[in-house]
Amino acid sequence: MKNKLHFDFRKLCLVLALILTQCLYAQNKTITGTVTDSKQEPLIGVNVTVKGNSSVGTITDMDGKYTLPVPSGKITLVFSYIGYVAQEIVVGSQSTIDVVLLDDAQALEEVVVVGYGTMKKSDLTGAVSSISSDRFKVGTDLSPQQLMQGAFSGVNISQNSGKPGGSNTIRVRGGTSISASNDPLYVIDGVPINSSAGVSSSHIASNGSNTDFFDQESVNPLASINPNDIESINILKDASATAIYGSRGANGVIMITTKKGKKGVKQLDYSYSLGISNVSNKLDVLTGDEYRKAVNDLGLTLDDKGDNADWQDRIFRTAISQNHYLSFMSGGEDTNYRASLGYSDQEGVMLGSGMTSANARMNINHTALDGKLKLSMNLNYGETNADQAPVSNTVGSEMGSSMLYEAYVFNPTYPVYNDEGDFYDVPPYRVNPVSFASEILDERKNRKFLGNLTADWNFYKPFTFQVNLGYTYNSIERNSYISKSNLLGNGNGGYVSVQKLQDYSKLLETILKYNQKFGKHSIDAMLGYSYQYFYDEGNHTRAYGFLSDTFKWYSLAAAKTVESISSFAESNTLISMYGRINYNYGDKYLFTATVRRDGSSRFGADHKWGVFPSAAASWRISQEEFYHSDILTDLKLRVSYGITGNQEIGNYNSLNTLGASTNGYLVGGEKVTIVLPQQYSNPDIKWEQTAQTDIGLDFGLFHGRIHGSIDYYYKKTTDLLLSVAVPSPSLITSQIANVGSVKNQGIEIDLGFDVLRTKNFSWDINLNFSRNKNELISLSNDKWTGENMKVAPCQGQGLSGSYAQLVMPGQPLGTFYGKKFIGIKDGKEQFANDGESEIIGCAQPDFTYGISTTLRYKNWSLSMNLRGSVGNDVYNCTANNLAYLNNLPGRNVLKEAVTAGVNREEAKVFSSRFIEDGSFLRMDNLSLGYDFSFKPLRITHARVFVSGQNLFTITGYSGLDPEVNSEVSRTGVAPMGIDYLSYPKARTFTMGINVSF
């Protein structure tokens, strides 16, 4: 009986186990399969979700394969992918489901971001260029601006220097202003940011200041944005596209959209890259042996210490950079989000320089009320900490120096250290170049927050009401110290500069949108109101005389003397009403009309408000019934005209202002500060206005295998804001007024080639070409007369007081004006026209171009980016300082000084001898990658890559790099085409890996 019970118990357990197994099998079923396109090529990243339960889902891997456990019951899988028609398949008893997704002709049309919305690219009536993340360059420490370099026609982007986190100069269809900003407006996820707040104030140098040898380059306004977070960049170029931003659209608008979470997708991404950088070029100065010979040949006395050095090699180094990036996104039926963290540590190629940066981003999207209410929140915080090498572009005498200047001129027969182990200096002015790295400190911390909350309520079919709240905050802390042991600080007993700047803005936008179709008629319209408030403030303290270097900026009270204390606070408000209507008839005839009315507190009482209208039309000729072509399969004509403005003129220029003077009276033995007028009021100050006409042609050949666009534009800017002379007698000698005008006209060509596409191989090429002609028309009006303006001061001993450029009617901005060099005779430089100044060059290029290409073979990919400029001149101010023998014997010189034949007695002269052709072709980026997946570790997609940045530059320019804009003006804005002691650009090799789980 016992055995029978034992046997029955075992049978019962077996039956229960079978039942449990069946139950478990019924509850969880694993579906596998492959998703391909109509050409049987695997599709990577297809979303596979359970209908009605998007939390259960996956994406296809590198081979288009997927594995998805699904619950029991009647299950339907949804397969969706951008550009393809979604499919729904009932699972039933199937365990393997292979799917072929068909092209969605409508979805395949590229969608671009425009002001306050998006549009299909085929429906655009204005000139808009775009680039998505899959076409971005690959490498370490690329800024958002570098991602755009060479990618767009009509957009000229140049790095001002090669330092970590360096700034850029961007010009969209040429410069339109002389005194106001020429920078484009940046709009990040719908929030316009103030890129110019505190720019000039972040400079700590002034004429005669002990801080003149510190770096004067401005801060990159996009430094807090991680390129890995960017989904797309769109540039609005013509008035039809930019007029919706009114008074801020004259210089173009750059729209940056960041990545969002996706419905039904859970994905973890991690990327790591390691970069190795070296200087790409050095100046050809005399070696120790050549220096000895040159000095001896001149019969001069030489303090020879026996070394044979190139001091450039002693301050340059091999720099290491590392980047980490982690992101996670998840999407459900109603809510999706994406969060990311980034960290980079970048060494500079100069000793003592480097930058660490960290940023965090969170984007959340939520839908409610059956999809009628959409909420989105975008938050970004970034922080950079920079150690800045003392590379100044404004050292003008032996009383001020910088690390690069000393590396070029320091005696090459000297060692780094003396017998006591101290830096070998030559009192009172020659400072050991290596000492700058440890004895002159310059630390800058930049914190930036950007956030916005947007709600869209589709309250009645065609009507949607949108509210957008935005907030930005930016702070800069700059602490600089010159050690007691350094020659530059020795006489002062240590010297400190402490600066704190901060700015913020608050934004409120309300928009009513209307979108409706009536048969062949389609209307997309909007009305909006915007309020944005800007505030910035700062303070700056200089002090010297410390008992110990330990105090530095930590205790200003320890200083013997406080040299100066300054502070400021200012604000401005911009209030706007705007509207736009897009009309589409049969996808053939498209019309756009826009108007914006802006009110700015910056302008005079009589001109607070400005109106900026635009209109555009396009005709899709290829959609007409009479049009039949198997070659030119797509053809669209665009025409637009509009007026935009420029309000970036600074604050309070229309008002009477008073300021404290450094002078004063002694009353009762005490100094009484004098308050004096700084400027007179001008109630007539108004907006600089730019009227622009654009005619464009979009085309496609062989059903898009070749595609492109051609644009011609003409824009004229009037009411330029300039400083004009006030009639004497007057305590104030100049005043800001609207005078003069400038024009830009040019042509832009973009071409794309889908050269070859097979199952295993593809090759595409993109080309762009831009030609812009700039001309200053006038510097006067019926009330004020402006004079030709000298700009771009020449820097360096013997050149102070000279100016490299002249702003004059009939000539482009950036015109070089000086003596025309015609040769050397009897040891003296010879000049044409009896040495009178004349036009000797121009910093504006004749044309610029960009070339990018990508080749893919199976899992391998190779991409390349080249860009170039032709016809732009560069003033080599560094050579103007170092190409004369009168530097000897105290300072080293370029080899050119020995071979040129100019006598040692000759003084330095600014002339066309140092105006050089800056044309160049640069290999910007070359990247080789391999894509794969590894299922045992649940890696759905991985990519390993190697890349090179700035691999070579073909140019006839003799300086370090022809693409340079040195900040020689002390204004915060670098003049075009000036090269003086610029931080050298690096050549970087990078290896890295991106992994998706």
Summary of the structure (lengths in Angstrom):
residues: 997
radius of gyration: 32.0
end to end distance: 57.8
largest distance: 131.1
contacts: 3506
relative contact order: 0.12
helix: 12%
strand: 52%
